[in-house]
């Protein structure tokens, strides 16, 4: 949900600003969740990576690169 808020309200955003917003709004939610502290199941890890993958696609400089890079 927080990624959607960033995407809707910040259409042209620099990489540095996005990283700051990501750390404040998205990552704080992910770190608070118990499954993030110690993800035991593959599905938990996949969900976390899906959020991070979507986040990298919001940065224009990184949108055309593969997630692993």
FENDA-V949002 format. One record per residue. N is the residue number from 0. SS is DSSP state (h for helix, s for strand, l for the rest). NEAR is the number of other ideal C-beta (glycine too) atoms within 10 Angstrom. D_FIRST is the distance of its C-alpha to the first C-alpha in Angstrom with 1 decimal. Layout:
n={N;N}
ss={SS;SS}
near={NEAR;NEAR}
d_first={D_FIRST;D_FIRST}
//
This chain:
n={0;1;2;3;4;5;6;7;8;9;10;11;12;13;14;15;16;17;18;19;20;21;22;23;24;25;26;27;28;29;30;31;32;33;34;35;36;37;38;39;40;41;42;43;44;45;46;47;48;49;50;51;52;53;54;55;56;57;58;59;60;61;62;63;64;65;66;67;68}
ss={l;h;h;h;h;h;h;h;h;l;l;l;l;l;h;h;h;h;h;h;h;h;h;h;h;h;h;h;h;h;h;h;l;h;h;h;h;l;l;l;l;h;h;h;h;h;h;h;h;h;h;h;h;h;h;h;h;l;l;l;l;l;l;l;l;l;l;l;l}
near={7;17;17;10;12;18;14;8;9;13;6;6;17;12;11;8;13;19;14;12;20;21;11;11;14;19;17;11;12;15;10;9;12;8;14;15;8;7;16;8;9;8;10;15;13;10;16;15;12;11;15;16;12;14;20;16;15;17;16;12;10;15;9;7;11;8;12;5;6}
d_first={0.0;3.8;5.4;5.1;6.5;8.9;9.9;10.7;12.5;14.2;16.0;18.8;18.0;20.3;19.8;20.6;18.2;15.3;16.4;16.7;13.2;11.9;14.2;13.5;9.8;8.6;12.0;12.8;10.3;11.6;15.1;15.1;14.7;18.2;17.8;17.0;20.2;22.2;20.6;23.5;22.5;21.9;19.0;17.2;18.1;17.1;13.5;13.4;15.1;12.9;9.9;12.7;14.3;11.5;11.4;15.2;15.2;13.7;16.9;19.8;22.3;20.7;19.3;22.7;23.4;22.9;20.2;23.1;24.5}
//
